[in-house]
Amino acid sequence: MNTHDLQKKLLAHLKSPALLLTAVAAALVTGAAATNWADALYILTGVEDSAIVLDGSQEVPDLSDHMVYVASGSQGYDISLDAKLEVTIHHNQETLSTVSRKESISALLDRMGISPSPLEMVAVDLSQQELTITVAEDITYYEETREAEAFQTVRVANPDLPKGTEQVVQTGKDGVRTSVYEVVWSNGNRISRQFVEELDSTAVDQIVEYGTAASTVTQSDRVTDIRKNADGSGTLVFASGNTLAFSQAKSMTATAYTAGHGGADYTTATGTLVDVGTVAVDKRVIPLGTRMYIVTNDGIVYGMSVARDTGVRGNKVDLYFNSYRECIEFGRRSCTVYILE
């Protein structure tokens, strides 16, 4: 990159509102005697995603729009100041205030009686109209960077979608995030650069809905949540993650029957063979062929069932069991019949 391009790039970033916080220069002064130019290593942060290090291998950019500029001399680099700038200096736990002349940082420090030791650094904060200079062996500052960020995919369960299907409801977009890093220098060396926080991001998550609506669930699967709508419909949520949508929940009385007892046959009114899950209903209350999920009010789960038989009247369901003993143990119980969609 040539000098002109570097200058344009640096100034464009320094004028950016998003980088208003960070324009910091750190200088390692290795000579005790002040000269027009400091024998120094300059690090300009807030310029790119990482700091620009001016180590003598390139021309330095002009910072005159920031009331200071970095220049190169025979012994290294220094920061030259405009006159009449308010300056605050922190050194050896003391705070000094002055007004700049048209001079370099080295000359200003010499005028204030400060001669940095070989291990001390000079950090110049250019983020405000006034200057803050810190002379110390350990320097910590915060750097804002803008970094490319890939979008994240967020998966959301949708009980209205059939299990095994999914759909993208929001397309993801890569973006740029603004992050804050803590940068620590000691004795002229960068010790660490650690992420502190993310201020904002323009990346847009991709949202994918996946279906949980099952046609059936196992007998061992248990309801963990019941989500009801204002119209009486809702969704049964199971421990497996499956869901069953119901159109209504009916409070009914449940009894039990088995083939060969009480006149019950092995064939239902719809022509199927009886088995667990077969329910006799009053077809005026529950139409034949209706799929149901039945739970007694005292916690017995009969589970998935279909209205295949008749022989009861009114608000009742007769549940098929494989043995007469099970029927006796079940007896008569209040239950909730979820009419499945």
Secondary structure, DSSP 8 states (H G I E B T S, - for coil): --HHHHHHHHHHHHT-GGGSS--EEEEE---SS--SSB---EEE-SSSSS-EEE-SSS-----GGGTEEEEEETTEEEEEE-TT-EEEEEETTEEEEEE--S-BHHHHHHHTT----TT-EEEEE-SSSSEEEEEESEEEEEEEEEEEE---EEEEEEEEEETT-EEEEE--B-EEEEEEEEEEEETTEEEEEEEEEEEEE--B-EEEEEEEE-S---TT--EEEEEE-TTS-EEEEETTS-EEEEEEEEEEEEEEE-TTSTT--SB-TTS-B--TTEEEE-TTTS-TT-EEEEEETTS-EEEEEEEEE----SSEEEEE-SSHHHHHHH-SEEEEEEEE-
